[in-house]
Amino acid sequence: MAQDKRIFSRRSVLLGSGATAAAVTAGGAAWALRPGQESGSAFGFGFGSGWRGGSQPVVGAFDMRTGAEVLAPSALFNSTGPQSFAFDDTNGQVFTLQTVQGGLLLDGEDGPVEYGDRKSAGDMCLTRMTASGITLGHMYLRGFGHGISFGVEPTGPRTYIWLEGRADPESGYGRTVVRVPFKDGAVLNSSDESVRHFDPVPGSTDVCPALDLAGGRVLVSHQQGGLHRLSVYGMEDFLAGRFTPAQTIKAGVQVKEEEWFQGCALHGDYVYVLTGKPYTGKNGSNPRKSGGNTFVSAIDVRTGRPQGRHHVTVAPDLPYREPEGMAVRQATSQPALCVGFSVKAEDRRELTVYGFTV
């Protein structure tokens, strides 16, 4: 996708290149970041000589040398590119979000709507797939947001989708968190009375959630006061409207200006952040021969300290390769931190996913 022109958005990463910010945990400890000093390093952290920037093989709890294909390139219900994905490990399924493709006429509309209008309105298509990429169903979500990150909560006969809601009409990015049941073939509006909006940080923009079902936690990524924050809540408290976060990380990762924020995940003691953009031509800033500029970074939620950053170079020969979303898969005894890539097919974009184990 083309880079947004807004200063603070999905694409503007966690803080500007060369800037300094602080991270704050629930206990109030603060720490500072400084630009990286190592040649070729995208960032560095001011914690003494024991820490060096650059690519680390182990990021948080995951070994980034173990990359393997989890999902082969798979078509979504619409032809547009994927924005993010999430696992339903109970039922062995994968859900994906994408902007609604242009030219469609949905229930209640007077005529077909162009792609740009869909994007700015926050209209998304949700696809449900098998673990091998076979489409099982879909639903349309109008006015919800952009879909940088979301979560899936299977509960008995129902599957709930946690995503952003109440899209900003100027940007198309969400401002609240919602939890809605998946209903195959449905067209749901963010403004419908049935949609309950959670507003943990009033006034925030670019809001999107991720789930840690094993830990009973909700991660909320949001922009506030010109800074990107990541807040962790207990799921029961969140659903009850008690919005005192267990941890809040202000900034936390410093990246190069040309990297775009592409997703986040929460697992165990770490928040994981995905950044990067698609390959450019050979004379551009991100040519294929460079291995791309996709990075996964980890932050310890207990201390706010960085716990590794890795240059992700798996699948270098994909036709088009834009990082799009991350999630933790726990379908087996060994969890995997998974990174999605948007790839080009003949007449559409497809999603492929690679996993990294502990």
C-alpha positions as CSV (number, residue, x, y, z in Angstrom):
1,M,0.0,0.0,0.0
2,A,1.2,3.6,-0.6
3,Q,2.5,5.4,2.4
4,D,0.0,7.5,4.2
5,K,0.6,11.3,4.2
6,R,-0.5,11.7,7.8
7,I,2.3,12.3,10.3
8,F,1.1,9.8,12.9
9,S,-0.4,6.7,11.4
10,R,0.2,3.0,10.8
11,R,3.0,3.9,8.5
12,S,4.8,6.4,10.7
13,V,6.3,3.8,13.0
14,L,6.7,4.1,16.8
15,L,8.6,7.3,16.8
16,G,10.3,9.5,14.3
17,S,13.8,8.7,13.0
18,G,16.4,10.2,15.3
19,A,13.9,11.1,18.0
20,T,14.1,10.3,21.7
21,A,11.3,8.9,23.8
22,A,10.6,7.1,27.0
23,A,8.9,3.9,28.0
24,V,6.8,3.6,31.1
25,T,5.6,0.5,32.8
26,A,2.8,0.2,35.4
27,G,5.4,0.5,38.1
28,G,6.5,3.9,36.8
29,A,10.0,3.1,35.7
30,A,11.3,5.1,32.8
31,W,14.1,4.6,30.3
32,A,15.5,6.5,27.3
33,L,16.2,5.6,23.7
34,R,18.9,7.0,21.6
35,P,19.8,6.6,17.9
36,G,21.9,3.6,17.0
37,Q,25.6,3.9,16.8
38,E,26.5,0.6,15.1
39,S,27.1,0.8,11.4
40,G,24.1,-0.6,9.5
41,S,22.0,-0.7,12.7
42,A,18.5,0.7,12.5
43,F,18.4,1.5,16.2
44,G,20.2,1.3,19.5
45,F,19.3,1.5,23.1
46,G,21.1,3.4,25.9
47,F,21.6,0.6,28.4
48,G,25.4,0.5,28.5
49,S,28.0,-1.6,26.6
50,G,26.1,-4.9,27.1
51,W,23.5,-4.0,24.5
52,R,24.2,-3.6,20.8
53,G,21.8,-2.7,18.0
54,G,21.4,-4.7,14.9
55,S,20.0,-8.1,14.1
56,Q,19.6,-10.5,17.0
57,P,18.9,-14.2,16.3
58,V,16.6,-14.5,19.4
59,V,13.9,-11.9,19.7
60,G,11.9,-12.1,23.0
61,A,11.2,-15.8,23.3
62,F,11.5,-16.7,19.6
63,D,14.5,-17.9,17.5
64,M,14.3,-16.0,14.3
65,R,16.5,-18.5,12.5
66,T,13.7,-21.1,12.5
67,G,11.5,-19.5,9.8
68,A,9.2,-21.9,8.0
69,E,6.1,-21.5,5.8
70,V,2.9,-21.8,7.8
71,L,0.5,-20.7,5.1
72,A,1.2,-20.9,1.4
73,P,0.2,-17.9,-0.7
74,S,-3.6,-17.9,-0.4
75,A,-6.4,-15.8,-1.9
76,L,-8.7,-13.8,0.3
77,F,-12.4,-13.2,-0.4
78,N,-11.6,-9.8,-1.9
79,S,-8.8,-9.1,-4.3
80,T,-7.1,-6.3,-2.3
81,G,-4.0,-7.0,-0.2
82,P,-4.1,-8.4,3.4
83,Q,-3.6,-6.0,6.2
84,S,-3.4,-8.5,9.1
85,F,-4.3,-12.0,10.2
86,A,-5.1,-13.9,13.4
87,F,-5.4,-17.6,14.3
88,D,-8.3,-19.5,15.7
89,D,-6.2,-22.3,17.2
90,T,-9.2,-24.1,18.7
91,N,-10.8,-24.7,15.3
92,G,-7.6,-24.7,13.2
93,Q,-8.6,-21.6,11.2
94,V,-7.0,-18.4,10.0
95,F,-8.8,-15.0,9.7
96,T,-7.6,-12.1,7.6
97,L,-8.6,-8.5,7.2
98,Q,-8.3,-6.4,4.1
99,T,-9.8,-3.2,2.7
100,V,-12.9,-3.8,0.6
101,Q,-12.1,-3.9,-3.1
102,G,-13.4,-1.1,-5.3
103,G,-16.5,-1.4,-7.4
104,L,-18.6,-3.5,-5.0
105,L,-22.2,-2.8,-4.1
106,L,-23.1,-3.9,-0.5
107,D,-26.4,-4.0,1.3
108,G,-27.8,-0.5,1.9
109,E,-25.6,1.2,-0.7
110,D,-27.0,3.2,-3.6
111,G,-24.2,2.3,-6.0
112,P,-20.7,0.7,-6.3
113,V,-18.0,2.3,-4.1
114,E,-14.5,3.0,-5.3
115,Y,-11.5,1.6,-3.5
116,G,-10.2,4.9,-2.2
117,D,-13.5,5.7,-0.7
118,R,-13.6,2.3,1.0
119,K,-10.2,2.8,2.5
120,S,-10.9,6.3,3.9
121,A,-14.2,5.1,5.3
122,G,-12.6,2.2,7.1
123,D,-14.5,-0.5,5.2
124,M,-13.0,-4.0,5.6
125,C,-13.6,-7.5,4.5
126,L,-12.9,-10.4,6.9
127,T,-12.1,-13.8,5.5
128,R,-12.2,-17.1,7.4
129,M,-10.0,-19.8,6.0
130,T,-8.8,-23.3,6.9
131,A,-5.2,-23.7,8.0
132,S,-4.3,-24.6,4.4
133,G,-5.9,-21.4,3.0
134,I,-9.3,-22.6,1.8
135,T,-12.0,-19.9,2.2
136,L,-14.7,-20.9,4.6
137,G,-16.6,-17.7,4.9
138,H,-16.5,-13.9,5.0
139,M,-18.2,-10.8,6.3
140,Y,-18.0,-7.1,5.6
141,L,-17.3,-4.5,8.3
142,R,-18.1,-1.0,7.3
143,G,-16.6,2.0,9.1
144,F,-14.4,0.0,11.4
145,G,-10.9,0.9,10.4
146,H,-7.7,-0.3,8.6
147,G,-7.0,-3.6,10.2
148,I,-3.4,-3.3,11.3
149,S,-4.0,-5.9,14.0
150,F,-6.9,-7.9,15.4
151,G,-7.7,-10.9,17.5
152,V,-10.0,-14.0,17.3
153,E,-11.7,-15.4,20.4
154,P,-13.5,-18.8,19.9
155,T,-16.1,-19.3,22.6
156,G,-18.2,-22.4,22.2
157,P,-20.5,-22.1,19.1
158,R,-19.5,-18.5,18.5
159,T,-16.3,-16.9,17.4
160,Y,-15.7,-13.3,18.4
161,I,-13.5,-10.9,16.4
162,W,-11.7,-8.1,18.3
163,L,-10.8,-5.2,16.1
164,E,-10.8,-1.5,15.8
165,G,-14.0,0.5,15.3
166,R,-15.5,3.9,14.7
167,A,-13.0,4.8,11.9
168,D,-11.8,8.4,11.7
169,P,-13.4,9.7,8.5
170,E,-10.2,11.6,7.6
171,S,-7.9,8.6,7.8
172,G,-9.9,5.4,7.8
173,Y,-8.2,4.2,11.0
174,G,-10.1,3.1,14.1
175,R,-10.5,5.0,17.3
176,T,-12.1,2.4,19.6
177,V,-11.9,-1.4,20.2
178,V,-14.9,-3.6,19.4
179,R,-15.8,-7.3,19.9
180,V,-18.3,-8.7,17.4
181,P,-19.4,-12.2,16.5
182,F,-18.4,-13.6,13.2
183,K,-21.4,-14.2,10.9
184,D,-20.8,-15.6,7.5
185,G,-22.1,-13.3,4.7
186,A,-23.1,-10.4,7.0
187,V,-22.6,-6.7,6.4
188,L,-22.0,-5.0,9.7
189,N,-21.7,-1.3,10.3
190,S,-19.5,0.2,13.1
191,S,-22.4,2.5,14.0
192,D,-24.9,-0.3,14.5
193,E,-26.5,-0.4,18.0
194,S,-25.4,-4.0,18.4
195,V,-21.7,-3.0,18.3
196,R,-20.3,-2.2,21.7
197,H,-17.3,0.2,21.6
198,F,-14.6,0.1,24.2
199,D,-12.6,3.3,24.5
200,P,-9.7,2.5,26.9
201,V,-7.8,5.7,26.1
202,P,-10.3,8.4,25.0
203,G,-9.0,10.7,22.3
204,S,-6.6,8.1,20.9
205,T,-6.3,7.5,17.2
206,D,-5.0,4.6,15.0
207,V,-6.3,2.2,17.6
208,C,-6.0,-1.6,17.0
209,P,-6.1,-4.6,19.4
210,A,-4.3,-8.0,19.6
211,L,-5.2,-10.9,21.9
212,D,-3.1,-13.1,24.2
213,L,-5.8,-15.8,25.0
214,A,-3.4,-18.0,26.9
215,G,-2.6,-15.1,29.3
216,G,-6.1,-13.6,29.2
217,R,-4.8,-10.3,28.0
218,V,-5.6,-7.6,25.5
219,L,-2.9,-5.5,23.7
220,V,-4.0,-2.1,22.4
221,S,-1.9,-0.2,20.0
222,H,-2.8,3.5,19.7
223,Q,-1.5,7.0,19.0
224,Q,-1.8,9.7,21.6
225,G,-0.2,13.1,21.8
226,G,2.0,12.3,18.8
227,L,3.4,9.1,20.3
228,H,2.7,5.5,19.6
229,R,1.8,3.6,22.8
230,L,1.1,-0.1,23.5
231,S,-1.1,-0.9,26.5
232,V,-1.7,-4.3,28.1
233,Y,-5.0,-5.0,29.9
234,G,-6.6,-8.0,31.6
235,M,-9.3,-9.3,29.3
236,E,-11.9,-9.6,32.1
237,D,-11.2,-6.1,33.2
238,F,-11.4,-4.8,29.7
239,L,-14.7,-6.4,29.0
240,A,-16.0,-4.9,32.2
241,G,-14.9,-1.4,31.2
242,R,-12.1,-1.2,33.7
243,F,-9.3,0.4,31.6
244,T,-6.4,0.6,34.0
245,P,-3.6,-1.0,32.0
246,A,-1.3,-3.5,33.6
247,Q,1.5,-2.1,31.5
248,T,1.9,0.8,29.1
249,I,4.9,1.2,26.8
250,K,5.5,4.6,25.4
251,A,7.4,4.3,22.1
252,G,9.7,1.4,22.8
253,V,11.3,0.7,19.4
254,Q,13.2,3.1,17.2
255,V,13.4,2.3,13.5
256,K,14.5,3.8,10.3
257,E,12.3,6.4,8.7
258,E,11.5,4.2,5.7
259,E,10.1,1.3,7.8
260,W,6.3,1.2,8.4
261,F,4.5,-0.1,11.4
262,Q,2.8,-3.3,10.2
263,G,1.5,-5.1,13.3
264,C,2.0,-6.2,16.9
265,A,1.5,-9.2,19.1
266,L,1.6,-10.1,22.8
267,H,2.9,-13.4,24.1
268,G,4.3,-14.3,27.5
269,D,6.6,-11.5,28.8
270,Y,7.0,-9.7,25.5
271,V,5.3,-7.4,23.0
272,Y,6.4,-8.0,19.4
273,V,6.4,-5.3,16.8
274,L,6.6,-5.7,13.0
275,T,7.9,-3.0,10.7
276,G,8.9,-2.8,7.1
277,K,7.7,-2.1,3.6
278,P,7.7,-3.8,0.1
279,Y,10.7,-4.1,-2.1
280,T,11.5,-1.2,-4.3
281,G,13.3,-1.3,-7.7
282,K,17.0,-2.0,-7.7
283,N,17.8,1.7,-7.5
284,G,15.4,2.4,-4.7
285,S,15.9,2.5,-1.0
286,N,14.7,-1.1,-0.4
287,P,15.8,-3.3,-3.3
288,R,15.4,-7.1,-3.3
289,K,19.1,-7.7,-3.1
290,S,19.1,-6.0,0.4
291,G,16.8,-8.7,1.8
292,G,14.1,-6.1,2.4
293,N,13.7,-4.0,5.5
294,T,11.2,-6.2,7.4
295,F,12.1,-6.3,11.1
296,V,10.6,-8.0,14.2
297,S,11.4,-6.3,17.5
298,A,10.5,-7.3,21.1
299,I,9.9,-5.3,24.3
300,D,9.8,-6.8,27.8
301,V,6.4,-5.7,29.2
302,R,7.8,-6.1,32.8
303,T,10.6,-3.6,32.4
304,G,9.9,-1.7,29.1
305,R,13.4,-2.8,27.9
306,P,14.1,-4.0,24.3
307,Q,14.7,-7.7,24.0
308,G,16.1,-8.1,20.5
309,R,15.4,-7.1,16.9
310,H,15.9,-9.2,13.8
311,H,16.1,-8.6,10.1
312,V,13.5,-11.0,8.6
313,T,14.8,-12.3,5.3
314,V,12.7,-15.5,4.8
315,A,11.1,-16.0,1.4
316,P,13.3,-13.4,-0.5
317,D,12.0,-14.5,-3.9
318,L,8.3,-13.8,-3.3
319,P,6.7,-11.8,-6.1
320,Y,6.1,-8.6,-4.2
321,R,6.8,-8.9,-0.5
322,E,5.2,-6.5,2.0
323,P,5.0,-7.4,5.6
324,E,1.4,-7.4,6.7
325,G,0.5,-8.4,10.2
326,M,1.8,-10.7,12.9
327,A,0.3,-13.1,15.3
328,V,1.3,-16.0,17.7
329,R,0.1,-19.5,16.6
330,Q,-0.4,-22.0,19.4
331,A,-2.1,-24.8,17.5
332,T,0.8,-27.1,18.5
333,S,2.8,-27.7,21.7
334,Q,5.4,-25.2,20.4
335,P,4.2,-21.7,19.9
336,A,5.3,-19.8,16.8
337,L,5.6,-16.1,16.2
338,C,4.2,-15.6,12.7
339,V,4.7,-12.9,10.1
340,G,2.5,-12.3,7.1
341,F,3.5,-11.1,3.7
342,S,1.3,-9.7,0.9
343,V,2.2,-11.2,-2.4
344,K,1.1,-10.5,-5.9
345,A,-0.9,-13.0,-8.0
346,E,-2.2,-12.5,-11.5
347,D,-5.2,-10.4,-10.6
348,R,-5.1,-10.0,-6.9
349,R,-3.0,-9.9,-3.7
350,E,-2.6,-13.0,-1.6
351,L,-1.4,-13.8,1.9
352,T,1.5,-16.0,2.9
353,V,2.6,-16.6,6.5
354,Y,6.0,-17.7,8.0
355,G,6.4,-18.9,11.6
356,F,9.4,-18.7,14.0
357,T,9.5,-21.1,17.0
358,V,11.1,-20.9,20.4
